[in-house]
Amino acid sequence: MRQINTRCLIASLLANITLVSNIALVFCAVAPVHGQQTKNSAKSPFEYVNPFIGTGGEGHCYPGATVPFGMVQPSPDTRLPDFNKKAFPWCAGYQHADDSIIGFSQTHFSGTGHSDLGDVLIMPFATKTRFDAADRPFYGLPARFAKKDGKKEEWAEPGYYAAVLQEANTQQGANVQQGANAQQDSKIKTEITASNRVAFYKCTFPASDSAGLLVDLTASIYAYDGKVIWSSLRVENDSTITGYRQTKGWAADRKIFFALQFSKPFTRYELSNDESVYYKGFGTHGKLLTNYPEQSGKKVKAAFTFPAHAGEVVFVKVALSAVGTDGALNNLASEIPHWDFDKVRSDARKLWEKELSKITVETSDKEKQIFYTALYHSMLAPVTYMDADKRYRGLDGTIHTAENFTNYTIYSLWDTYRAEHPLFTITQPARVPDMIQSLLRHEEQSVHHILPVWSFHANETWCMIGYHAVSVISDAYLKGLLTGESAQKAFAAMKRSATYERYGGLKEYMRLGYVAQDIENEGASKTLEYAYDDWTIAQMAQGLGKTEDYKTFAQRAANYNNVWDKTTGFMRAKKSNGAWNMPFDPIYAQYGGDYTEGNAWQYSWYVPHDIQGLIQLFGSKERFVTKLDSLFILKDTSSKYKNVEDISGLIGQYAHGNEPSQHIAYLYNYAGAPWKTQEKIHQIMSHLFDNTPDGISGNEDCGQMSAWYIFSSLGFYPVCPGSLQYVIGTPRVEKAVIRLDGSKTFTVSTKNLSSENFYIKSATLNGKPFDRSYITHREIMNGGELVFTMSAKPNTAWATAKESAPYSMTK
Amino acid sequence: MRQINTRCLIASLLANITLVSNIALVFCAVAPVHGQQTKNSAKSPFEYVNPFIGTGGEGHCYPGATVPFGMVQPSPDTRLPDFNKKAFPWCAGYQHADDSIIGFSQTHFSGTGHSDLGDVLIMPFATKTRFDAADRPFYGLPARFAKKDGKKEEWAEPGYYAAVLQEANTQQGANVQQGANAQQDSKIKTEITASNRVAFYKCTFPASDSAGLLVDLTASIYAYDGKVIWSSLRVENDSTITGYRQTKGWAADRKIFFALQFSKPFTRYELSNDESVYYKGFGTHGKLLTNYPEQSGKKVKAAFTFPAHAGEVVFVKVALSAVGTDGALNNLASEIPHWDFDKVRSDARKLWEKELSKITVETSDKEKQIFYTALYHSMLAPVTYMDADKRYRGLDGTIHTAENFTNYTIYSLWDTYRAEHPLFTITQPARVPDMIQSLLRHEEQSVHHILPVWSFHANETWCMIGYHAVSVISDAYLKGLLTGESAQKAFAAMKRSATYERYGGLKEYMRLGYVAQDIENEGASKTLEYAYDDWTIAQMAQGLGKTEDYKTFAQRAANYNNVWDKTTGFMRAKKSNGAWNMPFDPIYAQYGGDYTEGNAWQYSWYVPHDIQGLIQLFGSKERFVTKLDSLFILKDTSSKYKNVEDISGLIGQYAHGNEPSQHIAYLYNYAGAPWKTQEKIHQIMSHLFDNTPDGISGNEDCGQMSAWYIFSSLGFYPVCPGSLQYVIGTPRVEKAVIRLDGSKTFTVSTKNLSSENFYIKSATLNGKPFDRSYITHREIMNGGELVFTMSAKPNTAWATAKESAPYSMTK
């Protein structure tokens, strides 16, 4: 997934990709991560999660505290760069290599390639200088992470984060205790935990006559001057603040309300504002107001101060709402009506333990860290987007009530339809219908009446391409997670989305059978992805007995043929007059070109629903396999990737760091060469994932990269959601137990698995020989055991029969 | 009432005030007003109302269509000047002398001296040039009023407005029918009527292939660059639009939502926006978008076009809501679910006829026009501020539901506590409790927890001085319109408002007994007005049996003594050290000086609750009367009024055009000289009111000026709300019948009344001799008849006894 704005190529990433045949590692060298303390060998999955994985490099994960699918994501922000100034690495507000921290904001995306959020930044302080520093746009309030033995004093576990901060200007401010211990005593420890809608902070202060908390409504991820349309702050009483802000960022018109409560009354506060607001009768007319309880403007900040004795603990709760400050206050009162930080942390842990136990694995500690952290990351999006009273803000800007479902937001669908949503059909069957309801509400509230493309916080961003919500819905329907009237409504919404002429060249796509590049850019990618999406609609139409719709969309599903250039052997963009778009270079990738974050090498495999048809276009299985082999070998000898920093995690032209490649390694199965899939998948898992901050080889993308890893670790992957099949790769864990709803389990076991023995020699399912390169959803959900016997040598005969190959529209 | 901003003195007004002894008229010469057609002598009160009265000069009234206390006020805007460019005359968007029109916006203040609103401006057009013109900030879209016989083709009656517009650029645009009739045929007639929450337009178009309507979300009264914080527009279908805008004007953070519906589908639309909004997948990225159904930004405009044949009528409904577009849509559907313009106009007329019949008068046609128009104007504020489903936006920014009451907004309390709210206790007894509930909700939702000062649309402006909501509430309580728990709650709110230290120098007022000028400006006026407000609190405390509170506030009520300067014989501002503020000039008036929109001559009479005490300060009744006489004679020989354009309608230093003077002419009664009150009141009514556009001698001020005229016409006036008395002036109408709730009436009759016979010779109440210079509220509400026998010569003996004088705290 990418950002919308064009920007320079991150040369450093590509510069590392020179020794392709040696599978160069792109990870930076970083200090070991502080995780929770390891205790004994009987650790729970929870204890293996390392929230710092993906917080370096281009993973774009945040280390902060949140609960599964939680509405708040309080997390440290180490930089909030201007949108125009290389903001890309700070999509989640945080980079693990940074030494200083700006504050803690309450909302973050997990792993996205474009960004926004970073709402309601707070920062504890022990000197008065903190507030002055906040006048620096976007970069205010730096404090250093304290260090011990050369390592940052920073800890994280699911639902908990802590750091010790060392203020930069300790000596200049108020009377912080002097003397030998001054530096030590000016440290502030900040701990965070969270419930669904409330961030809970525990701040341990040094002795100071002017300790306190800064609340900065200007701070923002991907900030730019003008991003904050308006903000407002009210001091309700000596320990409660409410307010909101409205931003125009990636989301064109986003509103977030909050209620903030201190465990200790503040004795004084100051507000700063850019607006020259006239408060007649209050003897003031200007930018800095002391103890005046309300403020509106575009640059509102506030500092709340109180005296603190050494080691004094002050708690702060920050509740969010998209509805109003009343909703935020109610969320606060409903979820955390006390000041027991440990209880909230413990409750968060229980929620995570429950979710993380849904798939348990036996493998090395390192692999467990990678696996359980991936499982953790897979539950950070979508997130809850409704108040405790079930009210939420709709795409139409008005307030709705989510009757009988939980409303979710943050749908990075171009990414997550691939593996994240299919994973949910196994691990989150109760949440899937609600996620689909949320998609359908979006469609209802959309002025276009189409399903989300990339939506969050009641906004459509139109980011990326396709209408992949149809894949999510069709897959869920076919798996029995959507029935009756809801299925009918969903199908109507899917049809509207696929036939909305104004969107993404659909008018020409419907007329010509392809997206004409001279009318709509990225025509090759769009045609290919639409064809797959259409196939998912056809599948659902068939299930619903809608014969005409089935015919229409099955026909559209074959549209990938229209962009196949037999001469060059690549999928290419065509102009409306039928001519190929020129010039053409199969390695060339540019934003707005023929492809979406990719090139011809990467996109020509995108026919997930009809790989046999694709093989026919290639001419033969052999030519198909040869070209696949080439993909993993071909060097990028020139700088032909323009403004597409998402193309990362490269093996040849295979770019694991971005989604268009993620199914490709599984395609050997379709051509009778499963062992080659096993080889590539092993190679990718071994070299493009690690238990370090930069252990994710590209944007984590709201769970998609993690879902890829989870599936691949188990030994199979949903190459074609909607097919009800998972294509066999190679298991990475010795044993995995999937706890299905009810008392059933599905177990994947291995024999002789080792770092060398990654080839499948043979397999059994429930004790019977298993000689297919796919497993069905039903086989998994019925429970049972899949046993792989592994070998250091490929079994070039296993699962190679034509009937052993996974689903393909063309048989 | 004034605007907050400083600006130049309107010299022309004062320049006319040279022949004080001849009572110079300050009206401009204007063309006669088009009112409704006169039919016969048996006309109803409705037919005498001329909404153009007050739309010239400094009346600041609007001529548009509205229902009594209606939420929408659709009205033509002739200029929308920049806030910094002499905006004062266009407070209501309209000046009758203007020849051209910009459009019709849906919200307007009636008669205010500072302004805002002008929301959702629309303008029908018959050429494409209209949209281009809209790019001119604040001054877009001019069309001329068509003229017939030298007069503008423009009509108004309560609930209805119409104008024929002649587009400026007819020949440049689309194919408007050519030939001899081109000019005639390019005229557009626009008619407006309204329900409570919905403005209803009837547009009669010329033949055009590109007729239509412009919707301009940038247009605003008192516009300035940056006033529109954000706006949004959605094209829901081919005939429905929704949207909102948020402004930072006089109100710091105001949100208004709308739903707009056409009777005829538009065939095309274009949107204009300052934001470079990227709508990926829609092939566009820029400022002007065709047929793209949503737009957000700070400068959003849209033009909706359709072909029209000659004389084609297209209706447009615009519903407002402060809650959301869902609220607006529901208001639209609830109130006007049809396209019957005449029915809505007729329904509006019925509502007005009911209200206007509450006081009927027998007098000349001209006087009837003035009187009934004043009665009409008295019902244009406060206005309804809640949706049909009773939801409204509170001062805390969140959405509330008005259970069991109607929520009102637009409280110009410094003006309206004087006569407007007392008038409501007679004519609107059912609405008064709801108005008070609205004030109490404001207090509840206020972060300060104080009652409104000058509030509208869920915003406090802090405009003007005092805490006069307490007067409104106390007066209503003492008249029996507030009881039980509500009275207790109200009293608590009143106390909080009067003791909130941070407001308006109250801390020092409570410590020193006066507002110290060196700490808070306008100290003389504030001390005087607080003292009166405190007296009203004391009266209510007494009624509730709260002895301690009674003592406290009765003591505070005497604080006017603390600003009496015996040496100069004026009320003056004092500094915190007890010294008089210097320099001092009793004629000098400057914004931010010792007085509020006035000078020492005008403010030294402001002790409405204790005129006998004031007389004692003057030394004797005789000195009091002599000084009163001087007030009406003393010329302003120099330009000593600085930036206080509200001081208008002058007779000597008496400024009828602004509120601080409005009770003064009645004060002779307290000093045994009722005949002098009769003389001055007659003089004021005769010369400072007319049935012409500039027939109001100063800002109408949300009904206060009109309420003054209504009371004074009847022969009495509430000098001291809370005293339960109305002080006798001189009747102007031969007969008046007040229809009280139930079947009772109170009649004021006159004998021998003429333009010369304005002195009261004698009077009877219910047949018994009446020799008092006041009448009680109970006497009126009991029903009955007050008969005045008039004479050309003063009866210097009538009602002069001490016990005949009106209430005074000091006996």
HADDOCK unambig.tbl for C-alpha pairs under 7 A between the chains (distance, minus, plus):
assign (segid A and resid 229 and name CA) (segid B and resid 229 and name CA) 6.54 0.50 0.50
assign (segid A and resid 234 and name CA) (segid B and resid 447 and name CA) 6.76 0.50 0.50
assign (segid A and resid 236 and name CA) (segid B and resid 447 and name CA) 5.78 0.50 0.50
assign (segid A and resid 279 and name CA) (segid B and resid 462 and name CA) 6.51 0.50 0.50
assign (segid A and resid 280 and name CA) (segid B and resid 462 and name CA) 5.27 0.50 0.50
assign (segid A and resid 280 and name CA) (segid B and resid 463 and name CA) 6.66 0.50 0.50
assign (segid A and resid 281 and name CA) (segid B and resid 462 and name CA) 6.82 0.50 0.50
assign (segid A and resid 281 and name CA) (segid B and resid 503 and name CA) 5.26 0.50 0.50
assign (segid A and resid 281 and name CA) (segid B and resid 504 and name CA) 3.97 0.50 0.50
assign (segid A and resid 282 and name CA) (segid B and resid 502 and name CA) 6.04 0.50 0.50
assign (segid A and resid 282 and name CA) (segid B and resid 503 and name CA) 5.43 0.50 0.50
assign (segid A and resid 282 and name CA) (segid B and resid 504 and name CA) 5.96 0.50 0.50
assign (segid A and resid 283 and name CA) (segid B and resid 520 and name CA) 6.52 0.50 0.50
assign (segid A and resid 293 and name CA) (segid B and resid 447 and name CA) 6.80 0.50 0.50
assign (segid A and resid 324 and name CA) (segid B and resid 398 and name CA) 5.68 0.50 0.50
assign (segid A and resid 325 and name CA) (segid B and resid 398 and name CA) 6.57 0.50 0.50
assign (segid A and resid 326 and name CA) (segid B and resid 398 and name CA) 6.42 0.50 0.50
assign (segid A and resid 398 and name CA) (segid B and resid 324 and name CA) 5.67 0.50 0.50
assign (segid A and resid 398 and name CA) (segid B and resid 325 and name CA) 6.57 0.50 0.50
assign (segid A and resid 398 and name CA) (segid B and resid 326 and name CA) 6.41 0.50 0.50
assign (segid A and resid 447 and name CA) (segid B and resid 234 and name CA) 6.75 0.50 0.50
assign (segid A and resid 447 and name CA) (segid B and resid 235 and name CA) 6.99 0.50 0.50
assign (segid A and resid 447 and name CA) (segid B and resid 236 and name CA) 5.74 0.50 0.50
assign (segid A and resid 447 and name CA) (segid B and resid 293 and name CA) 6.81 0.50 0.50
assign (segid A and resid 462 and name CA) (segid B and resid 279 and name CA) 6.52 0.50 0.50
assign (segid A and resid 462 and name CA) (segid B and resid 280 and name CA) 5.25 0.50 0.50
assign (segid A and resid 462 and name CA) (segid B and resid 281 and name CA) 6.82 0.50 0.50
assign (segid A and resid 463 and name CA) (segid B and resid 280 and name CA) 6.65 0.50 0.50
assign (segid A and resid 502 and name CA) (segid B and resid 282 and name CA) 6.05 0.50 0.50
assign (segid A and resid 503 and name CA) (segid B and resid 281 and name CA) 5.30 0.50 0.50
assign (segid A and resid 503 and name CA) (segid B and resid 282 and name CA) 5.45 0.50 0.50
assign (segid A and resid 504 and name CA) (segid B and resid 281 and name CA) 3.98 0.50 0.50
assign (segid A and resid 504 and name CA) (segid B and resid 282 and name CA) 5.91 0.50 0.50
assign (segid A and resid 520 and name CA) (segid B and resid 283 and name CA) 6.47 0.50 0.50
